[in-house]
Amino acid sequence: MSVLPLVFTSGWASGINAYAVVLLLGVFGATGLSDDVPESLQSPGVLIAAGVLFACEAVADKIPYVDSVWDAVHTVIRPLSGAWVGALLAGQSGSLPDVAAGAIGGSTALASHAVKAGTRMAVNTSPEPFSNAILSTAEDLGVGGVVTFAMFHPEAAAVIAGVLLLLGVLLLAFLASRIRRFLRRRAQRREERHLAAAADRGP
């Protein structure tokens, strides 16, 4: 059976929470629930590192503006993780070239990361702090549910991931004005900090 659906789904999920994907896949493989998980993802070191980083993301991702800084840092990490996981899955199954799987996983992760980061920028224009926590929790549950489903029904999970990605892109277009407002506010805060620092230094 082709590993392509699982590569696509793991790429989509990696763009939202790469550490959760690595942790879930590793646990599924280590517990024997799936034979499709490479041994490198099952190693204790990888599982511990993924667990610690997942815990850090679970906190940072729920704090207004901190989540956007976290997303900026992970603009490279999430696509690379999606590509890495995709290549490993392809190497495990032998049904898809590693390079092709890495390209699919990485590009899908980049697209879903862009949706996640842009949505967070829009949410951060809201004055109340609860939207971030609610959205982050929904993302975590969504990633966990879809990746788990993909281990047993990869084709159906890939369809779900594709629909969610498409809906996310459409939502991003709808929220474009809020994203621009977020970027203007961030630029304004930077300018205010520069002016304050200049005033402190004096003439």
N, C-alpha and C positions, 0 to 999 in steps of 0.2 A: 504494500500500500504506500502511496506517495506521502512524504512527510510535509509537502507544501502547505496543507491547511494548518498544521501545527506550527510551522515556521511563521506563517502570516499572523496567526493568533498571538503567538508569543511576541512577535514584533510589535503588534498593536499594544499589547499589555505592557511591554517594556518601555514604550513611550510615555506611559502614565506612571508606572512604578516598577522600575527595572529590578530593584532588590526583591520585591515580592515575587516576581516571576522566577528569578533564580532560586529563591528559597522554596517556593512551591514545587517547582520541578525537581529540585534536589530531594525534598521530602518524599515526593511520589516515587522517585527512583530508589531511595535508600530503604523505604518500607516495602518495596517489592510490589507496589500497586501498579507500576508501569514498567515495561521493559524498553520503552522508547527513550528513556532519559540517559544521556551519557554518564559514564562513571565520574568524569571530572566535575560534574555538577553535584555529585553525591558526596564528595569528600567532606569530612568534618570541618576543615578549614574554610571551605567555600560556604558551607551552611552557617557557620558561626559568623563569618564576615557579613554575609547577606542578612542574617538576623539582626545584627547590631545596626547595620546601615538602614534596614527597614524600620527599626525602632526610631532612629534619628529622623528619618523622613516622615514617620507618622506624627511626630511632634511639629517639626518645621513646616510641614505642609498645611497645618491648620491655623497658623498664625498669619494674620493679614500683613502683606508686604514682605514678610520673611519668606513666604511661599514663592513669591515672584523672584526673589534673590536665589532661592534654592533651585527654581526652574532654570534660571539663567546659567547657574553653575553646571546643571545637568543637560544643557543643550548638546554637548558633545558626548557625555557619559551614556545617556539613554540610547541614542542611535548605535553607539559602539556596542553596548550591551545587547541590543536587539540583533545586531549583526553577528556577534560572538555566539549567542545562544542558537541562532539560526544555523550557523555553520556547524556547530557541535551536533545539533539534531540531524542535520543532513549527513554528517560523517558517521553517525550512529546507524542510520537506516540504509545508507548507500543508494537511496532512490533519487537523490538530487545532488548535483555538484555543490561542493562547499562554498565556492565563490558566489554562485547564483543564490544559494540560500542566505548567505551573509548579506548580499545586496538587497534581497527581499525583506529580510528581517530588519536591516538597518534603515531602509527607506520608509518602511511602514512605521517603525518606531519614531523616526523623525517627524512624520506626518502627525501621528497621534500626540507627540510631545508638543508640536506647534499648537494643536487644538487645546491641549491642557494649559499651556503657558498663556495663550491668548485669553482663554476663558477666565483664568485667575486674574489677569490684568483688569478685565471687565468687572469681575466680582469685587476687586479691591477699590473700585470707585464707590461702592456702597458704604454708608456710614456705620452700619452695624457689623459686629465682628463674627456673627454666627454663621454667615453664609459660607465662609471658608471651611469651617469645621464640618458643616453638613456636606458640602461638595467633596471634600477630601475623604470623608467616611464613605460616601457613595462610590467614589473612584476605587477605594481600596476593596470594598465589597464586590464591585463590578469586576475588577481584575481577578480577584480570588475566585469568583463564581465562573467566569468565562474560561480561565485557565484550567480550573478543575473539570469543567464540562468538556474542554478540549482533549483531555487525557482519555476520555471514553467515547466522545463523539466529535472527532476533529473537524469533519466537514461542516457539521451544523454550527459548531463554535466559530469556525472561520466566517460563515455567513453572518452570524451575530456580530462579530468583530468588524466586519466590513460595513454593516448597516450602522453600527455605532460610530465608526470613523466618518462615514458620510454625513450622518446627523451632526457630528461635531464640527465638521467643516461648514455646514450650513449655519449652525449656531454661531460660529466664529464670524461669518459674514454679517449676521444680524447684529452682533455685538461690536462691530467695527468702531462705532462712534464712542462707545465706552472705553475701548482700548486706547483710542487716540487721546481721550480725556486723561486716562491713567498716565500715559507717556508725557503729556503736558505737565501734569502735577509733579511727576518725578523730575522733569527738567527744571521746573520752578523751584523745587526743594533744593536741588543741587546748586542753582544760582543763589538762593538765599544763604546756603552754607558758605559758598565762596565769598559773598559779600560780608557775612559775619566774620569770617576768618580774616578778611582784609581789614575790617574795622578794628579787630582785636590787635592786629599788627601795628596799626596806627600809621601816621604819615612817614 
